[in-house]
């Protein structure tokens, strides 16, 4: 089956960026063999990787490219992360990483991330805080990045 180019573009956008539903960013993944331990259960540390992919995809979906930040000598570093594991994920499971902006401070962004199964059950819940840095020193969130995040938070009814 050959897909039209527009269909392919939409699929690749979904794979690389995910999409927003209200104030929640949605990023689909499939638990692969490499994500699992010998028992076929997703290894606990891989939830951190899933969350990272979800955060990066959310920014990409907002029009913030990590490569552009690097060129500008700006970066987001994770300063705090709390994970609660709720239910195992198995090889081949379809999962979704939901990323929900919670608070946008002067230099820090706080997010809630949920890794959910296709059935909607939460597999892991993460509270994540990221700080913006340049030359390894804290900086204010760049105005262009702040504007894009605030716009999404305001549209969803979340306070920033």
C-alpha positions in Angstrom: 0.0 0.0 0.0 1.4 3.4 -1.0 0.4 6.4 1.1 0.1 9.9 -0.2 2.9 12.2 0.8 0.6 14.2 3.1 -0.4 11.0 4.9 3.2 10.1 5.4 4.0 13.6 6.7 1.2 13.4 9.2 2.5 10.0 10.4 6.1 11.3 10.8 4.9 14.3 12.6 3.0 12.1 15.1 6.1 9.9 15.5 8.5 12.8 16.0 6.4 15.4 17.7 3.3 13.8 19.1 0.3 16.3 19.6 -1.5 18.3 22.1 -4.9 17.4 23.5 -5.9 20.4 25.7 -2.9 21.2 27.8 -1.6 17.7 27.7 1.1 16.7 25.2 0.7 13.1 23.9 3.6 11.1 22.6 3.0 7.4 21.6 5.7 4.7 22.0 5.9 1.0 21.6 7.9 -0.9 24.3 10.6 -2.6 22.4 12.8 -5.7 23.2 15.7 -3.4 24.1 13.5 -1.7 26.7 13.0 -4.9 28.7 14.8 -7.0 31.2 15.2 -10.8 30.9 11.6 -11.3 32.0 10.2 -9.1 29.2 9.2 -6.3 31.6 10.3 -2.7 30.8 13.4 -2.0 32.9 12.7 0.7 35.5 15.4 3.2 34.2 13.8 3.2 30.7 10.8 5.2 32.1 13.3 8.1 32.4 14.1 7.6 28.7 10.5 7.5 27.8 9.8 10.7 29.7 12.8 12.4 28.1 11.5 11.6 24.6 8.1 12.9 25.7 9.6 16.2 26.9 11.7 16.7 23.8 8.7 15.9 21.6 6.5 18.4 23.5 9.1 21.1 22.9 9.4 20.2 19.2 5.6 20.3 18.9 5.7 23.8 20.3 8.4 24.8 17.8 11.3 24.7 20.1 14.1 22.6 18.7 16.8 21.3 21.0 19.4 21.8 18.3 18.5 25.5 18.1 18.9 25.8 21.9 22.4 24.1 21.7 23.4 26.5 18.9 22.4 29.4 21.2 24.4 27.8 24.0 21.2 27.3 26.0 20.0 24.0 27.4 17.4 22.5 29.8 18.9 20.4 32.6 16.8 18.2 34.8 17.3 19.3 38.4 14.7 17.1 40.1 12.7 14.0 39.2 10.4 11.9 41.3 9.0 8.6 39.9 6.3 6.4 41.2 6.0 3.1 39.5 2.4 1.9 39.4 2.1 -1.1 37.0 4.5 -3.0 34.8 4.9 -2.5 31.0 5.7 -5.4 28.8 7.5 -5.8 25.5 5.2 -4.9 22.7 2.9 -2.8 24.9 1.6 0.4 23.3 2.2 3.3 25.7 1.7 7.0 25.7 3.7 9.6 27.5 1.6 12.5 28.6 3.5 15.6 29.5 1.6 18.3 31.3 3.2 21.7 32.1 2.5 22.5 35.7 4.5 25.7 36.5 6.7 28.1 34.6 9.0 30.0 36.8 11.7 32.5 36.0 14.3 29.9 35.3 12.5 26.6 35.9 9.8 24.5 34.3 7.8 21.9 36.3 6.1 19.1 34.5 3.9 16.1 35.3 4.5 13.1 33.1 2.4 10.0 32.9 3.4 6.9 31.1 0.1 5.1 30.4 -0.8 1.9 28.6 -3.3 1.8 25.7 -5.9 0.9 28.3 -5.3 4.2 30.0 -3.8 2.7 33.2 -0.9 4.6 34.6 2.4 2.6 34.4 4.6 5.4 35.9 4.0 8.9 37.2 6.9 11.4 37.1 7.2 14.9 38.6 10.0 16.6 36.7 11.7 20.0 37.2 14.0 21.4 34.5 16.2 24.5 34.7 17.5 26.6 31.8 21.2 27.1 31.7 23.8 28.7 29.4 27.5 28.0 29.9 26.5 25.7 32.8 25.0 28.7 34.7 21.3 29.2 35.4 19.5 31.7 33.1 16.0 33.0 32.8 13.8 30.9 30.5 14.4 32.4 27.0 11.5 34.6 26.0 10.7 32.8 22.8 10.5 29.5 24.7 8.5 31.1 27.5 6.0 32.6 25.0 5.4 29.2 23.4 4.9 27.3 26.6 2.8 30.1 28.2 0.6 30.1 25.1 -0.1 26.4 25.4 -0.7 26.7 29.2 -3.0 29.6 28.8 -5.0 27.9 26.0 -5.5 24.9 28.3 -6.6 27.0 31.2 -3.5 26.3 33.3 -1.9 29.2 35.2 1.8 29.8 34.5 
